[in-house]
Amino acid sequence: MEQPIKLAESKPHYEILDGLRGVAALIVVIFHIFEMHSGGDHAKQIINHGYLAVDFFFLLSGYVIGYAYDDRWGKMTLKDFFKRRIIRLQPMIIIGSVVGAAFYYFQDSPDMGWNIHDVPVWKMLLVMLIGMTLIPVSKGLDIRGWGEMHPLNGPAWSLFFEYIANILYALVFRHLSKIILAVCVAVAAGFTIQYALTSPNGDLIGGWTIDDPAQLRIGFTRLAFPFLAGLLLSRIGKLRYTKHAFLTASLLLVVLFSVPRLGGTENMWMNGLYECFCLMIMFPFIVWLGAGGKVNGKKASHVCKFLGDISYPVYITHYPIAYTYMAYVANNNLTLEQSWPYAVLTVFAAVAVAYFSMRLYDIPVREWLRKKFL
């Protein structure tokens, strides 16, 4: 039986891409806090396009996986690859489900349709355990009532699709030539544009449930183009050095996410077209800019490292805290002007929970797993 060959230590990180991932993760936290005050009206949402951070993450994932693994397959088996990806992703998925369970009974809000006090503890714990596996739950276990595949920790839906992307990369995409991959990117772009221009909401929001075939299609549509485009971008060639790349790319991300909704209710296709512009032109440009830049100075390097380190923990643990904020605001009928101190506290709490989860759990667990299995 073939024995896996031990690989050298991982390649150097793109520091700026790490930092940009952290910027996008913080924008997601703020987006979800503001979402509570939009009343479900997409046009009133502050940081209107913050949900596109998920699509940016998929693009970064394709780029980083291509960079990290494309030239390793002569030394690495499928088993090696899957072990590495599980060790990287799974520990925080588990803690995200635990955090979701810990905050769950603080989120009761009849005004939002959450009758959480009626959910027995055994059922909540069952959902927590299933959430640790990333297996989507059925309607019978939808203990929040939002139709999420992971009711305790909504953003875990994107990790479900991230795992699918990793599996497809290992089995199919890594074998594709640049030309075939470019054709796949073009086809995926066509599906994305078609959906964006015909979406009943005029946006790319969705993908977090498997019970609705339309939502499942949205999830795969949101995954396909950015992941494949990131993978193709990683194979194009060496990028040139760009000055002030982190600051420029960060400002671009903030501006793109913050542009107000376009077209109103009369011309929703305009908003869909703008989101395609972000996803297909600006996000690849930002990744190109970040990968071609360098961080000057220790302080800037520390900032990028910190943002990169907490990006995944923040993303996968923040929503249970945001759920709690949503319930508090709804139960007390608070406006943003009244609740902004609690909103700020929620952001700091999300970062703190993510940081301590990373330091006290994720880093030591992943180190132990690497020593034992790699």
C-alpha positions, 0 to 999 in steps of 0.5 A: 500500500502506498504511503503518503509522502510528508510535505514540506512546510506550507508556502509563505502566505500572501500577507495582504490577502490574509489582511483582506480576508479579515477586512471582509470578515469584519464587514460581514459582522457589521452587515449582519448587525445593520441587517436587523434595522432594515426591516427586511427591505434590501434597499434600506440595508446599510453596507448594502452589498456586504453579503458579497463578502462570501463570494469574495471568500470563495474567490480567495479560497480558489486562489489560495488553494490553487497556489498552495496545492497545484504543484504538490500533487506529485508528492501528495495523495488525495488522503493527504489533501483531505486531511489537511483541509479538514484539519484547517476547517473543521475545528472552528466549524465545531466551535461555531456550533458550540457557540451557537448552542451557548447563545441560543436560549438568549435569542427568544423573540416572538416578534421575529417568529423565534419561539425558542423557549418552546424548543427542548434542550435535547433537540437543540443539542441534536442540531448542535451535534449535526452542525458540527458535521456540516450535514444540513438539517431538515425542516423538522430540525429547523429550530429557528424558523428561517429555513437555514441548513444550520439554524444555530449558526447560519453562516456555516452554509458557506462552509458546506459549499467550501467543502464541496469546492475542495472535493471538486478541486481534488477530484476534477479541477486540479486536472484541468488545463488553463484553457478548459478552466477558463471555459468553465469560468466563462460558463459559470459567469454566464449562469451568474449573470443570468441569475443576477439579472433575473433574480426576484430580489435583484441581488445574489443573496441566498444559498443557505437552505437545501429544502428549497431547490431554488436556494440550493441552485443559488448556493452552487451559482455563488460558489462556481464562478468565484472559486473557479476564477480564483483558481484560474487567477492563481495559475496565470503567472507571477504578479507585479509588485504594487505599492500601498496594495493593502490600503488600496485594496481594503478601501476598494472592498469597503466602497464596493460593499457600501454602495447603496442599492441601485435601480430601486424596485423598477430596475432591479436588474441594475443592482444585479449588474453591479454585483456582477461587476463586483464579482467578475471584475473588481474582486479578481482585480483586488486579489491580483492587487493584493497578491502583487503587493508587499507589506512594508513595516512591522506594524502593517505586517502585524495588522495583516497577520492579526486580521488574517488570523481572526478572519475565519474565527470571526466569520464562523462564530459571530452570527450567534452573537448577532442573533442575540443582538437581533432578538434584543433589538426586536424585543425592545423595539429599538432603532439603530440610534437607540441601540448603537452602543449595543451594536458596537458591543456586539462587534467587540464581543464577536471579535473577542469570542473569535480571538479566544476561540482561536488562541485557546482552541483552534491553534492548539487543536490544529497543531495537535492534529497536524502532529498526529495525522500529518 
